């Protein structure tokens, strides 16, 4: 069991394992949910139990360096979160998948492991009336590195990222300026 924290290994070795899955997305109003009920605290965050069983697609480890994405599904999400999911989901937000085990009392986290970390790329909400099924897809940074950068260094682009910054304000005019380069021997005539 490579790279597992000792506390998690200890729980896995016990006759009764109490596993859970957790998902965190760093939105404006951060989402940190886990597949049980109640509230858990780990990784300096408070995790809200949604009571549903979820699933995680296979997280591939490519020996050829191929980067892959991952999808996680959370079932039985209370329908009161419908608007929050739709309003906040934004591509590029930090997206983490965790797995862990609870102690004998089912109340405290005995050990956790960050399974996957990437960016949010898609989400799908299936409304079943009282509950939702939310599927979120993410991509690792390695996939992002294969994409060409589409940013253009213009004043408009700079203002979207850094309002008030004037670094590209005069950039279009620079192409129209004639630059007189010095010569080794200067003539008196202009």
N, C-alpha and C positions, 0 to 999 in steps of 0.2 A: 504494500500500500504506500506507494511513493508520494512524497510531498504532503501527506496528511498530518495535521497537528496531532500530537500525542493524545490529547483529550478525546478527539474524534476516533482515533484508533482504539482507544480504551472502550468507548461505547460500542463500536462495531464488534469488538470481541465478546461482548456480553451476550447471554442467551436471548435477551429480548431487546431488539433495536427499535427505537422510536424516532424515525427519520422525519425530516421536513425539508421543504424546498422554499427558497425565498428569492424575491425579485426586487431589485431597486432600480429606479429610473430617476435621474437627477433633473427633474423639471423645475419650473418656477416654484411650484408647490411640490416638493419631492415626494415620490411614491416609494414606500418600503413596506412590502406585504409578504406574508408567509402563509403557508397552506394549512395552518391550524386555526384555533380560536384564541381570542385574548391578545395580549400584547407581550412581545418578547423584546429584550434589549440585548443587542450585540453589535459589534463594529461601531460603537458610539452612536447608534441610532435606535429609535423606537420603531419596531416593526408591528404593523397591524395585521391581525389574523383575519383572513377572509373566509376561513372554514372550508374552502374547496380543495379538491384534489386537482393537481395540475400535471402537466407533462412537459418534458423538455425533449426537443429533437436531439438526435445524436450530435454530440460535439466532436467533430473530427480533429484528429491530430495528424496532419499530413506530413509524412517524412520527406515529401518532395518540396516542401515549403508552400504548398497550395493553401491559400487562406479560404476559410468558409464562414458562412453566417450561421446563426442559430435562431430557432423560434421556440418560445415558451408559451404555454397555454395555461391560463388560470380559470378554473371552472367555479361556478356558484359565487361569483362576485356580486355583492348586493347591488341592485339596480339603482340605488341612490348615487352611485359613482359614475353613472352613464355620462352625465354632462362633464364631469371632471376629466374623464378619459378623452372625450371628444375635443374639449377646449384646450387642453394642455399638450397633447401629444405633439412633439416636434422632432423632426429628424435631426440627428447629430447629438442628442442628449446622451449622457453617460448611462450605460445599461449594464447591470451586473446580475449574474445568477449565482446563488449560493446553495449549498446543501449542508445540512447539519443534523445533529441528533440531540434529543432532549434527555434530561436525567430521569430517574425513576419516578419522580412526582409529576412528570409531564409539564412542568412549569418553568424550568430553568434550562438554558442552553448549555449542553455539556461540551459541545465542540462544533465548529463550523469550518467550512472550506469554500473559498471563492472559486467557483467552477469556471466562470467565463466573464470576460470584461470586454466591452466594445461600445458601439454607439447604436442608438435606436434608429431604425430605418423604416419600419412599417408597423402598423397596428390594425387589428380587425376586431370589431365588437359585434358579437351575435347576441341579440336581445331575446331572452326567453320569458319576458314579462317581469317576474319577481327577481330573477337573477340574470347575470350576464356571463358570457364566456369571452374572455379577452385573450387574444393571441398577439404577441409582440415579437417582431423580428429585429434582429440586430446583426451588425457586421463588425468584424474585428478591424483594428487599425491597418492590418496588412492588406485587406481588400481596398481600403481607402487609398493606400499608397499606390495601387495599380491604376487608379483613375487619374486622368489628366486634370490639372488645376484649371478651373475656368475663370478665375478671378482676373479682372482687368484693372490695372492701376490707373483709375480715373478719379477725379474729384468726387463724383457721385458715389463710387464704390467706397472711397475713404470716408465720406460723410455717413454712410450707412453703418460702418463699423465704428468710427470714432467721430461723432458729431462735434463740429467746431474746429477740427484739425485742418490746417491749411497747407499741408505738405504738397498736395497735388493741385492746388488752386491754379497755378500758372503753368502747369505741365503742357497743355495744348499750345501755348504761345511759344514754348521753347523750340518747337519744330520750325517756327517761322523766323527765328533770329539768325542773321548772318554772322558767322564767327570769323573774324579776321585772324588768321594764324601768322605768327611772326616768321620772318625769313632770316636766314643767316646773314644776308647782306641786305640792308634797308636802302631803298631808293628815296630820294627827296620828293618825287612826284607821287601824287595820290591817284 
